């Protein structure tokens, strides 16, 4: 009896969260720099992840939905936690990425080399993982917001470990401002929600009327709050610098999981409402398209490996939002297949993006670890010195571009099916938006291919462009193994996506109940088995052609020579096409929105001296709109500064005065 | 069964013939006799029997590039219906896989090009990447039109659907569609006015400059893959531009082959009478093609 109580899926999940939260604590009491604390933290996190994942898988398999109310009272009502397949899906993603990142940290951020920062990093990494997991279990506003804040703050401390560098501090501040603006929006959202339901616990699914103006206000505040966290354009301003400044395994967790809490929040909120109005879906569809296209467009012009990957996160959150928009449009127009395909694509893309983006961030981390630079244009030729990393990165790049037979294709395929299904069957105004979203998604695919070929070519192929890649060597096994695991998942989902149908249906049913179709029905809607067949054909043909090629090469003479240089004798590695020159045409085509800046040499004499050229793609929205706006506000409201003088006792007096005023007002 | 066999035989054997016919047409315009129709086949067999030269800069990606590109192209060939007959493999949403398989092929061609560390090949890859981004939306606008007309999400149904009637009822839309698709047919297959498949070292080259360092069997794979891509996209175009179907099996295959030959001659004529565009003009024409197909979509959706 006791054993049965102990091993329910929920206790396993709670145990996992507890182990993750405490993983960094023993290290605080052990000697610095020995690495024992880090090992204990990693093992604790691994054990926690294993326990929670088993629990989460059971929740999905048994389609378990439960809510637990805590005995102790919080100021605004009882704390409520619950599980359902939707939460479980996110739990799996959280723990998989966190485990891979934690193991990776053993090689990437070893305690022996970073005695001062390792303890702090391990502690907050564990806390971040636990708060992420708690967030998806929260079933009332207060627990949700508490987990949300722990997540935000532990992420801040994890990402700013290199706080001696100005850029890291600036990125941290920007992140803090953005995340608290998001929290503010969520306060408003939950207050509005409370006004409608009368309690801070989450309303029962599909119980709220979505046609009221309060519902519209809730939707808009949620879009702002969750959009800021998710990095939807134009609320993405914090994301590139934060991802670039964090240690790579923290970037992987941030990009793979943390920004998905925005998506989770959005999906969870939408489950509260009955039949959403059509404009919600169209709004999300447009927001998703803007994010996807602009995210990848900004990525194209980046010179910094991790900043570039961060912009791709914006793109992929856009794709996920497109899927969500399609699902809402399907609900609003009563088109069940479109709803299911949209939400399935959206959820699967959440999983897929977590897999390939953390793979890419870990790969980028290995490159930075080996060469000491994030500048794409100073790298080159790493495929020779780091063959495994190069292979993993190539697969990650192909997967994020949505190329078959990898996982990115499967989720984009589902979203496309939703879009096309809506277009062929629809009659209303929504078909125009759906019809514009499909080519937009195709454009995103094209631009992503361009961008990742640029990165991959400049980083791993060709000759080293400076001295830094020359001494590069492959990382330790702790760094390679997590990338290998993520790669296996990327390939597996791409090759046999039909096995996922069962796994996705339970979370889909949380979003769209009463439209349960069973896995056979789902596979008729989206014939994923055919993707397996064609992947098998593709692989068979590749093997066949490789065999023929090797056979021909063995029988025929084969020479090694230099790359054809057009007879030019003194080629140097600097003559190669750089990442900037690769992207130049596209950046110029899109210069209307991207606003690239060039520093061009002024040629005056006939024989001019040495000159230099630099191009730079600033964060246009932040530099040209938001920063000037707040600067002008700062100037106009400088009088108010006098009230904010930093004297604590007067601040406490303000609180007292406010309370008195409120009391008087209430009487 | 016979249809499947004919499909496979045509896919495997006919693509190089298209190149032969184009070459012959261009020769006729230039007042030359020109190479025999079967010259591309001779070239392919010759290349398969040649030795290779590999740059010491390259890695396995350089060798894998042509192989994966050709494999992806052949896989795409299984999804396209030919004549009045459905493709060997068809399912809902196969057109998306069709489009993305070409993306896979392009990804590896460009990766192989960058693997050589040559500035020429980098230049070619950059151009290919740029122009393909502009082609992608055009293809999807076209797919939306076809989906909406046929009410189906599978290439086989949407292309073998009786388009002749649509030409009478929504001719304007289809004219715009055909114009847009012809532009991207030429652009995707590196034909004049976008690219010149006959020269290598001019600074305006796109596809040919990417494969500068390949030799022997690998180069044979590339040429064959390029011919097959022209054949597949040509078949896609023919379905919409010349949708004549009789219902008789063998007759339909005959019509299809004649249509493809006619398409090859048309491409040859275009290549003979047009000069190559300046590089800066190419994006403009590609965007124009996108907008043409977008108009076509609006006409169908309204």
HADDOCK unambig.tbl for C-alpha pairs under 7 A between the chains (distance, minus, plus):
assign (segid A and resid 403 and name CA) (segid B and resid 100 and name CA) 5.93 0.50 0.50
assign (segid A and resid 403 and name CA) (segid B and resid 103 and name CA) 6.72 0.50 0.50
assign (segid A and resid 403 and name CA) (segid B and resid 104 and name CA) 5.62 0.50 0.50
assign (segid A and resid 404 and name CA) (segid B and resid 100 and name CA) 6.82 0.50 0.50
assign (segid A and resid 404 and name CA) (segid B and resid 101 and name CA) 6.61 0.50 0.50
assign (segid A and resid 404 and name CA) (segid B and resid 104 and name CA) 6.95 0.50 0.50
assign (segid A and resid 413 and name CA) (segid B and resid 96 and name CA) 6.76 0.50 0.50
assign (segid A and resid 417 and name CA) (segid B and resid 93 and name CA) 6.13 0.50 0.50
assign (segid A and resid 423 and name CA) (segid B and resid 148 and name CA) 6.79 0.50 0.50
assign (segid A and resid 424 and name CA) (segid B and resid 147 and name CA) 6.18 0.50 0.50
assign (segid A and resid 424 and name CA) (segid B and resid 148 and name CA) 4.83 0.50 0.50
assign (segid A and resid 424 and name CA) (segid B and resid 151 and name CA) 5.45 0.50 0.50
assign (segid A and resid 435 and name CA) (segid B and resid 144 and name CA) 6.94 0.50 0.50
assign (segid A and resid 438 and name CA) (segid B and resid 140 and name CA) 6.77 0.50 0.50
assign (segid A and resid 439 and name CA) (segid B and resid 137 and name CA) 4.46 0.50 0.50
assign (segid A and resid 439 and name CA) (segid B and resid 140 and name CA) 5.23 0.50 0.50
assign (segid A and resid 439 and name CA) (segid B and resid 141 and name CA) 6.20 0.50 0.50
assign (segid A and resid 440 and name CA) (segid B and resid 137 and name CA) 6.76 0.50 0.50
assign (segid A and resid 442 and name CA) (segid B and resid 136 and name CA) 5.77 0.50 0.50
assign (segid A and resid 442 and name CA) (segid B and resid 137 and name CA) 5.71 0.50 0.50
assign (segid A and resid 442 and name CA) (segid B and resid 140 and name CA) 6.94 0.50 0.50
assign (segid A and resid 443 and name CA) (segid B and resid 133 and name CA) 5.84 0.50 0.50
assign (segid A and resid 443 and name CA) (segid B and resid 136 and name CA) 5.84 0.50 0.50
assign (segid A and resid 443 and name CA) (segid B and resid 137 and name CA) 5.59 0.50 0.50
assign (segid A and resid 446 and name CA) (segid B and resid 132 and name CA) 6.54 0.50 0.50
assign (segid A and resid 446 and name CA) (segid B and resid 133 and name CA) 4.44 0.50 0.50
assign (segid A and resid 446 and name CA) (segid B and resid 136 and name CA) 6.48 0.50 0.50
assign (segid A and resid 447 and name CA) (segid B and resid 133 and name CA) 5.69 0.50 0.50
assign (segid A and resid 449 and name CA) (segid B and resid 107 and name CA) 6.53 0.50 0.50
assign (segid A and resid 450 and name CA) (segid B and resid 129 and name CA) 4.98 0.50 0.50
assign (segid A and resid 450 and name CA) (segid B and resid 130 and name CA) 7.00 0.50 0.50
assign (segid A and resid 453 and name CA) (segid B and resid 107 and name CA) 6.89 0.50 0.50
assign (segid A and resid 453 and name CA) (segid B and resid 110 and name CA) 6.98 0.50 0.50
assign (segid A and resid 453 and name CA) (segid B and resid 111 and name CA) 6.34 0.50 0.50
assign (segid A and resid 457 and name CA) (segid B and resid 111 and name CA) 6.40 0.50 0.50
assign (segid A and resid 457 and name CA) (segid B and resid 114 and name CA) 5.43 0.50 0.50
assign (segid A and resid 457 and name CA) (segid B and resid 115 and name CA) 6.77 0.50 0.50
assign (segid A and resid 461 and name CA) (segid B and resid 114 and name CA) 6.26 0.50 0.50
assign (segid A and resid 461 and name CA) (segid B and resid 115 and name CA) 4.73 0.50 0.50
assign (segid A and resid 461 and name CA) (segid B and resid 117 and name CA) 6.86 0.50 0.50
assign (segid A and resid 462 and name CA) (segid B and resid 57 and name CA) 6.32 0.50 0.50
assign (segid A and resid 462 and name CA) (segid B and resid 114 and name CA) 6.30 0.50 0.50
assign (segid A and resid 462 and name CA) (segid B and resid 115 and name CA) 4.97 0.50 0.50
assign (segid A and resid 462 and name CA) (segid B and resid 116 and name CA) 5.50 0.50 0.50
assign (segid A and resid 462 and name CA) (segid B and resid 117 and name CA) 3.70 0.50 0.50
assign (segid A and resid 463 and name CA) (segid B and resid 57 and name CA) 6.95 0.50 0.50
assign (segid A and resid 463 and name CA) (segid B and resid 117 and name CA) 5.83 0.50 0.50
assign (segid A and resid 527 and name CA) (segid B and resid 91 and name CA) 6.85 0.50 0.50
assign (segid A and resid 527 and name CA) (segid B and resid 92 and name CA) 6.76 0.50 0.50
assign (segid A and resid 537 and name CA) (segid B and resid 75 and name CA) 6.81 0.50 0.50
assign (segid A and resid 538 and name CA) (segid B and resid 71 and name CA) 5.96 0.50 0.50
assign (segid A and resid 538 and name CA) (segid B and resid 72 and name CA) 6.25 0.50 0.50
assign (segid A and resid 538 and name CA) (segid B and resid 75 and name CA) 6.00 0.50 0.50
assign (segid A and resid 541 and name CA) (segid B and resid 71 and name CA) 5.36 0.50 0.50
assign (segid A and resid 542 and name CA) (segid B and resid 67 and name CA) 6.25 0.50 0.50
assign (segid A and resid 542 and name CA) (segid B and resid 68 and name CA) 5.94 0.50 0.50
assign (segid A and resid 542 and name CA) (segid B and resid 71 and name CA) 5.43 0.50 0.50
assign (segid A and resid 545 and name CA) (segid B and resid 67 and name CA) 6.11 0.50 0.50
assign (segid A and resid 546 and name CA) (segid B and resid 67 and name CA) 6.42 0.50 0.50
assign (segid A and resid 549 and name CA) (segid B and resid 217 and name CA) 6.53 0.50 0.50
assign (segid A and resid 553 and name CA) (segid B and resid 51 and name CA) 6.85 0.50 0.50
assign (segid A and resid 556 and name CA) (segid B and resid 50 and name CA) 6.59 0.50 0.50
assign (segid A and resid 556 and name CA) (segid B and resid 51 and name CA) 4.75 0.50 0.50
assign (segid A and resid 557 and name CA) (segid B and resid 51 and name CA) 4.78 0.50 0.50
assign (segid A and resid 557 and name CA) (segid B and resid 52 and name CA) 6.60 0.50 0.50
assign (segid A and resid 558 and name CA) (segid B and resid 51 and name CA) 5.47 0.50 0.50
assign (segid A and resid 558 and name CA) (segid B and resid 52 and name CA) 4.68 0.50 0.50
assign (segid A and resid 558 and name CA) (segid B and resid 53 and name CA) 5.58 0.50 0.50
assign (segid A and resid 559 and name CA) (segid B and resid 52 and name CA) 6.30 0.50 0.50
assign (segid A and resid 559 and name CA) (segid B and resid 53 and name CA) 4.58 0.50 0.50
assign (segid A and resid 559 and name CA) (segid B and resid 54 and name CA) 6.03 0.50 0.50
assign (segid A and resid 560 and name CA) (segid B and resid 53 and name CA) 5.81 0.50 0.50
assign (segid A and resid 560 and name CA) (segid B and resid 54 and name CA) 4.97 0.50 0.50
assign (segid A and resid 560 and name CA) (segid B and resid 55 and name CA) 5.65 0.50 0.50
assign (segid A and resid 560 and name CA) (segid B and resid 56 and name CA) 5.72 0.50 0.50
assign (segid A and resid 561 and name CA) (segid B and resid 53 and name CA) 6.64 0.50 0.50
assign (segid A and resid 561 and name CA) (segid B and resid 54 and name CA) 6.03 0.50 0.50
assign (segid A and resid 561 and name CA) (segid B and resid 55 and name CA) 4.78 0.50 0.50
assign (segid A and resid 561 and name CA) (segid B and resid 56 and name CA) 5.64 0.50 0.50
assign (segid A and resid 562 and name CA) (segid B and resid 55 and name CA) 4.74 0.50 0.50
assign (segid A and resid 562 and name CA) (segid B and resid 56 and name CA) 5.62 0.50 0.50
assign (segid A and resid 563 and name CA) (segid B and resid 55 and name CA) 4.83 0.50 0.50
assign (segid A and resid 563 and name CA) (segid B and resid 57 and name CA) 6.89 0.50 0.50
assign (segid A and resid 563 and name CA) (segid B and resid 116 and name CA) 6.10 0.50 0.50
assign (segid A and resid 563 and name CA) (segid B and resid 118 and name CA) 6.65 0.50 0.50
assign (segid A and resid 563 and name CA) (segid B and resid 213 and name CA) 6.78 0.50 0.50
assign (segid A and resid 564 and name CA) (segid B and resid 213 and name CA) 6.46 0.50 0.50
assign (segid A and resid 575 and name CA) (segid B and resid 119 and name CA) 6.25 0.50 0.50
assign (segid A and resid 576 and name CA) (segid B and resid 117 and name CA) 5.86 0.50 0.50
assign (segid A and resid 576 and name CA) (segid B and resid 118 and name CA) 5.64 0.50 0.50
assign (segid A and resid 576 and name CA) (segid B and resid 119 and name CA) 4.46 0.50 0.50
assign (segid A and resid 577 and name CA) (segid B and resid 119 and name CA) 4.89 0.50 0.50
assign (segid A and resid 577 and name CA) (segid B and resid 122 and name CA) 5.20 0.50 0.50
assign (segid A and resid 577 and name CA) (segid B and resid 123 and name CA) 6.68 0.50 0.50
assign (segid A and resid 582 and name CA) (segid B and resid 123 and name CA) 7.00 0.50 0.50
assign (segid A and resid 582 and name CA) (segid B and resid 126 and name CA) 4.91 0.50 0.50
assign (segid A and resid 583 and name CA) (segid B and resid 126 and name CA) 6.85 0.50 0.50
assign (segid A and resid 585 and name CA) (segid B and resid 130 and name CA) 6.85 0.50 0.50
assign (segid A and resid 586 and name CA) (segid B and resid 130 and name CA) 5.84 0.50 0.50
